[in-house]
Amino acid sequence: MSVILKRDLNEVLLKYRLKDYSAFCKIKNSIESKLEGGEFDKLKNEREKLKKIIQEGKMSLYYTQLLKQLLFLVESIIEKNVNNDYEKALEKLIQAMKITIPNFSLSNYTSFVYSSMEIRILMNIALIIEEKETPKKSTKMFLFCLESLEQDNIEERIKVYYNLSYSFHLLSDYNKELYYADLGIKTCVKNKTLNGLGPLYFRKGIAEYHLKKENYIDSLLKAIHLFEILGHKKLKQIAIENCRKFYNIELTPFIPKSQKK
């Protein structure tokens, strides 16, 4: 039934938790941590762990499908962000989707009901379309993902808000960039999670800069401080450099000496 309904019924019914669930969450959280910190090159180790678990064949069908989709997703991210091969990255994502939706294609993606994992895959497809085709096309996909999410799916909702904010930035619609960044920040605060909060504050700050709002530096510094707190040194450095390179915003004078190392 879980395979058909695309839901973990053991979790929903709260009767008990399978050993499968614990193992799946452990490796998924490890992957999410590296994605959150922009450490894409470190995903290769997680890819090998996933392969090993799948090859052992000890998981139930439901979790085996999830792990296979997660493996394709990780491989796609490596192809896109490490190898710079967008074609292979897209192929991996379509393979992942067809595990549970055999008839899936880019032309009929609005025809299906999606699980959380499938929406995650669809978001990554939209990210490739954003870079290789047009942000306008990807924005439609992100909005579809947002409409398809269940209200309690906070993790994916935050990611969609960020992606929408960035898409509208690319379209130079800074009011909507700010709108979706604020929605993401409010969602993080309401649900007491730091995941995604730093990047959202960065998008908020850049939108405020373009809209000539006086508090844009405060938003950007919140992003920098969050990156520092969470140990995301790579994202912190990228944010500082991008502010300097693209917007002539110098943040280093506002950063404490202890954080400049």
Residue pairs with C-beta under 8 A, 6 or more apart in sequence:
1 9
2 8
2 9
2 10
2 62
3 61
3 62
3 65
3 100
6 100
6 113
6 114
6 115
6 118
7 115
8 21
8 62
10 16
10 17
10 18
10 21
11 17
11 21
18 60
18 63
20 59
20 60
20 62
20 63
21 63
23 53
23 59
23 63
24 59
24 63
24 66
24 67
27 46
27 49
27 50
27 53
27 67
27 70
28 70
30 46
30 49
31 43
31 46
31 70
31 74
32 195
34 40
34 42
34 43
34 46
35 43
35 77
36 195
36 196
36 230
36 232
37 230
37 231
37 232
37 234
37 235
38 232
38 234
38 235
38 238
39 234
40 77
40 78
40 81
40 82
41 82
43 74
43 77
43 78
43 82
44 78
46 74
47 71
47 74
47 75
47 78
50 67
50 70
50 71
50 74
51 71
53 59
53 67
54 64
54 67
54 68
54 71
57 64
59 67
65 99
65 100
66 117
68 96
68 99
69 96
69 97
69 99
69 100
69 117
69 118
69 121
70 117
71 96
72 92
72 93
72 95
72 96
72 99
72 121
73 92
73 93
73 96
73 120
73 121
73 124
75 92
76 88
76 89
76 90
76 92
76 93
76 96
76 124
77 89
77 124
79 85
79 86
79 88
79 89
79 92
80 86
80 89
80 127
80 128
86 128
86 131
86 132
89 124
89 128
90 125
90 128
93 121
93 124
93 125
93 128
94 104
94 105
94 106
94 125
96 121
97 104
97 118
97 121
97 122
97 125
98 104
100 115
100 118
101 112
101 118
104 112
106 125
109 122
109 125
109 141
109 144
110 144
112 118
113 148
114 122
114 145
114 148
116 149
116 150
116 153
116 155
116 156
119 145
119 148
119 149
119 153
119 156
120 156
120 159
122 141
122 144
122 145
123 141
123 142
123 145
123 156
123 159
123 160
123 163
125 141
126 138
126 141
126 142
126 145
126 163
127 138
127 163
129 137
129 138
129 141
130 137
130 138
130 167
130 170
135 167
135 168
135 170
135 171
136 171
138 163
138 167
139 164
139 167
139 168
139 171
142 160
142 163
142 164
142 167
143 164
145 156
145 160
146 157
146 160
146 161
146 164
149 156
149 157
149 160
154 187
154 191
154 193
155 195
157 187
158 184
158 187
158 188
158 193
158 195
158 196
158 200
159 196
161 180
161 181
161 183
161 184
161 187
161 200
162 180
162 181
162 184
162 196
162 199
162 200
162 203
164 176
164 180
165 176
165 177
165 178
165 179
165 180
165 181
165 184
165 200
165 203
165 204
165 207
166 177
166 203
168 174
168 176
168 177
168 179
168 180
169 177
169 203
169 206
169 207
174 207
174 210
174 211
175 207
175 211
177 203
177 206
177 207
177 210
178 204
178 207
178 208
178 211
180 203
181 200
181 201
181 203
181 204
181 207
182 204
184 196
184 197
184 200
184 203
185 197
185 200
185 201
185 204
188 194
188 195
188 196
188 197
188 200
194 226
194 229
194 230
197 226
198 222
198 223
198 224
198 226
198 227
198 230
198 232
198 235
199 223
199 235
200 223
201 219
201 220
201 222
201 223
201 226
202 219
202 220
202 223
202 239
204 219
205 216
205 217
205 218
205 219
205 220
205 222
205 223
206 216
206 220
206 247
208 215
208 216
208 219
209 216
209 220
209 247
209 249
217 249
217 251
217 254
220 239
220 243
220 249
220 251
221 251
221 254
221 255
223 239
224 236
224 239
224 240
224 251
224 255
224 259
225 259
226 232
227 233
227 235
227 236
227 239
228 236
228 259
239 251
240 251
240 252
240 255
243 249
243 250
243 251
244 250
244 251
252 260
